[in-house]
Amino acid sequence: MEIRRVQVTGGASFVVTLPKDWAEGQKIKKNDPVGLTVQPDGTLLVTKNITDEQIQRVKEIDCSTAMDPAFLFRMLIGAYITGFNIIRLKTKQRFSPFVRTVVRDFTQMTIGQEVVEETETVITIKDLLNPAEMPFDNTVKRMFVIVKSMHEDALTALETHNKTLAQDVINRDMDADRLNWLIARQTNMIMQNASLSRKMGISTSMAMNYYMLSRIIERVGDHAVRIAEHSLPIIESDIDKKILVAVKKSSIMSLEIFDRSIVSFFNSDMKEAHRNIESITALENICEDINNMVLKHDTIIAINIGYIAESIRRAGEYAGDISETVINLLVENELGPARAKSGK
């Protein structure tokens, strides 16, 4: 850290000089304007960018060398999440046939990405979404609704022997993934552009909290998929009704924890978050009971019910992680003013 002393000019203005290396690196000359932004934690951001225009970042991917479809797709997702506004694919010869298929899949699985240029050797993908039009809280609430319905439908599929519904749950996982990718992208963009943070009305630290929240919700969705996947092999089997009742009860408990965790986050309710964490023990106990109950069943039923119970338990525990995040966040906010007042 470089320390500089504050001076006072004219009896009213506080002045501090800018580091020469930084100013030269930013190509700042005499009389050039710079932007000053007060951050939520009290720090001051100095930037050459004085407009609210979105910074255009371009990522070029060379498809001339050997590249398999999965690797190309991951590169596109990586460019999307890290906040590039324009992704340009190039090749010296004609594109391999799979490239256009991967690009089409990518634009369908992400939000705001569209092909704006396409030739035999160049494909340009541009972000057409205004980040401010997709607030973090709306995206997280939508993720919650999607994931909760996935979990509920996975259990309904097992109870009603509905293979089509189970498969639909598996297919819906992409809906949660694409929203999680969007939040990851917006978080990275805010980290890179302070003006976007101001425009969206959210601090960088709060954006990170939303990103952590979306990651947890996405994992709960993954377990809903696993419930559906492990239901398919036994969906037509004759399962003891007592086991199905216990599985249903554990599912309800898990979703109640999930519900309360989201409510406590948006209501900033620390006590509710604490009670929510304490209720996880009861869920763990009933899931353990299910594992003991299935020992008398055939191996394939016992194994798959065991995996279902495990996913129900893990979903509840992940929801508990949300409640822990709520407590950590609220404790930090409560202690902030106290530290400031004490001078620590």
N, C-alpha and C positions, 0 to 999 in steps of 0.2 A: 504494500500500500504506500502510495506517495502522499506525504503530509504537506499541506500548504496552509499558511496563516491567512486569516481573514483580515482585510483592512477596511477602513471606513473612509469614504470620500464625501466631501460636502456635508458631513455631519449626519447624513441620513442613509446613504447607499453603502451596502456591504459588497465588497469586491474580493474575488479570488481569481488568480490567473489559471489558465488552462495549461496542462502539460504540453510542451513543445512537440514531442514525438507524436502524441495523440493528434494534435491539431494538424500536423503535417501529414500524418497518415490518413486523416479525413479530408485532406486538401482544403483546409479552412484558411482563408486569407483575411487580411485586414478589412474590417467593416462587414464581413459576412455575418448573416444572422444565424443564431443557433437556438434550438428549442430547449426549454427547461420544463420538466414535468415532475411534480411532487408525487412520489410513490406512496402507497398506503402505509408502508412501514416508516415513513418520514424521510427516507433517502431522496436525493435529488438526481434525476436523470438528465444528462446533457446529451443532446443528439443533433446531428446535422440535418436530419429529416424534420422539416417544420410544417409539413402538410399531413392531412389525414388520408392521403391516397395510399392504397394498399401497395406494399412493396412487391414488385414483380420478380420472382425467383424462377429461373429456368433450369431444368434438369434434362441433360441430353443422355440418351442411352444408345450405345452403338450395338446394333443387332447384326453386324457383319460377321462377328465371330460366332462360333457354335454356342448355342444357348437353348436349354430345354424350356418348355412352356411353364413349368412350375417355378423355375428360377426367374423368368421374365415377369411372371405375375407378382412374385414377392418383391422384385425391384420396383414395380409400379406402385404396389401398396406402400413400400418404404418411402418412395418419393412423395406420395400422397400424404402420408402421416407426418412426414417431416416438414410439410408446408410449402412445397413447390407449387407455384401457380400455373406454370406451363411445363409439360413433360413432352419432350420431342424425341421420337424414335427415328434413328437414321440407319441406313444400310448402303453399301457400295453397289450391291446388285439389287435385284428384286427381293422383297420381303419373303421369308418362308411362309407358307400358308398358315401355320399355327399362330403367327404373330397377330394377324388381324382377329383371329378367334380370341386370343388372350386379351387384346385391347377391348374387344366388345364385352367380354366377361367383366373386365375391370370397370368399364364405364357403367355397367349395369349394377355392379356390386358396391359402388361408391356413390356418394352424394355430391352433385354439382359438377362432375367431370364429363366433358363432352369433346368429341373429336371435331376440331375446327379446320383441319387441313389433312388431306390424304392423297399421296401420290404413290408411285411405285417404289420410291426410296425414302420418303418422309411421311411420318404420321405425327401430327401435333395434337395434344390433348390439353384443353384449357379448363381452368376452374371458373365456372360461371356463378358460383354461389357467393353471396355477400355474407361473411361470417356473422355479422350482427343480426341477420335474419333468423339465425338458429341459436337462440340463447341456450346456455348450458342447462338450466333447470328444466326447460321444456324437453330437451333431448333425453335427460336422465329419467324424467317421469314417463316418457314414451318407452324407453328401454324397460323400465320397471313393469309397465303394463304388458308388454310383449313377453317378457320372461316369466312373469307370474302366470299368464294364460298358458304358456308352454308347459309349465310344471303341472298345472291343473289338468290340462288335456292329456298329458302323458299318463296320469293316474286314471283318468276316465277311460282311456284306451285299454288299459289293463283290466279294468273292472267290466267293461262292456265288450271285450274281445274284438276291438275295432283296430285292425291293422292299418287301415287307411289313415285314421287319426294319428296313430303312432308315427307313421311315416311323415305326416304333415308337420308334426312337432320337430322332427329331425330337419326338415326342409326350412322351417322358420328360424333356425339358428342364425342364418345369414342376416336376417332382419336386425337381430341384436348386434351382430358383429359390425355391420356397416355403421350403426350409430356409435358404437364404441370407437371405431376408426375415426369418425367425424370429430368426436370429443378429443381424441389424441391429436388430431391435426390442428384443431383450433387452439389447443393448449400450446403446442409447439409454435404456432404463429404468434400467439400472445407473448411468448418468451422472446421472440425475435423482434417484435414490433410493439413498443410501449404505447404508441398511439392507438393500436387496435384494442389494447387492454382498456384504455379510457373510453373508446368508442362503444365497446360492449358493456361497459360499466361493471367490470370485474377485475379484481386484483390478480396478479400472477399466482400468488399463494392459493387463492380461492379456486382459480382455474385448475391448479394441481390437485386440490381436494376433489373437485368434480371428476377429474381424470381417474383418480384412485377409486372413486365411487363407481364409475362406469366399468372399470376393470373388474370390480367385485361382482357387479350385476351380471356382467358377461360370463363370469365363471359359474354363477348360479344357473344361467341359461345353459351352459355346457352340461351341468348335472341333470337338467331337465331332459336334454338330448339323451344322456346315458340311461335315464329311467325308461325313455321310449325304446332305446336300442335293446335294453335287457328285457323289456316287456315282449318284444316280438317273438323270441324263441319259445315263450311259454304262454302266449296270449290265448291259445286255445286249450290249454291244460286245465285239468280239474284241480284247482288250488283250494285248500282248506279255507272256509269262510272266516275262521278266526284270524288267520294270517292276513287275509285281505282287509279285515276290519282294522287290524293293528297297523298295517301299511297305510291305510287311509287316515287313521288317527295321527300317525307320525307326519304324514304329508300336511295335514291341516296345521299341526303345531309348527312345522317348518315354515309354512307360508305366513303364519301369524307373526313369527319372528321377523320374517322378511318385510311384512307390512309395517310393523312397528318401527323397524330400523329406518325405513324411508321416511315415515311420518316424523320420527324424532329428529332426523336430519333437517327436514324442511321447517320444522317447528322450533328447532334449536332447543330441544328438550333433553337436558342432560340426565335427569332422574329417570325418565322413560327409557333412555338408552341403557342406563345401568340395570334397570329391571329386566330389560330385554336380554341382556347378556346373562343374567342370572337364570333365565328360563331355559337356556340351552341344555342344562344338565338333564332336565326331564326328557327332552328330545333324545339325547344320547342314550338314556336308560331304555326308552321304548324301542329304539333301533337295536339295541343289544338283545332285548327280549325277542324281537323278530328273528334275529340270527339264531337264537336257541330254538325257536318254534319250528324253523324249517329243516332242522336236522333229521326229522322223521320222514321228510319227503324225498322223492327221487333226486338224484344228483343234479340234473339239469335245472329243476325247479329251485332246489336249495341254493345253487350257485347264483342264478339270476335274481332271485328274491333278495339274496344277500347283497348283491351289487346295487339293487334298487334301494334297499334300506341304507346302504352306505352313501349313496348320492343324496338321499333325502336328508341324512344327518349332515353331510358336508354343505348342502345348500343352507341349512340353518346356521351352521357355524360361520359360513361366509357372511350371512346376514348379520351375525354377531360382530363380525369385523367392521361392518358399517357403523354399528352402534359405538364401537371403540373409537372409530374415526370421529364420530360426533363428539364424544367426550373430550378427545384430544384437542379438537378444534375449538370447542367452547372454553376449555381450560386456558388455552393460549389466549383467546380473546379477553377472558376475564383478568388474566395476569398482566396483560399488556399495559393497561392504564396504571396498575399498581407499581410496575417496574418504573414506568415513566415518572410517577409521582415521587418515588423514593430515590430517583436518580441513578438506579442500577441498570 
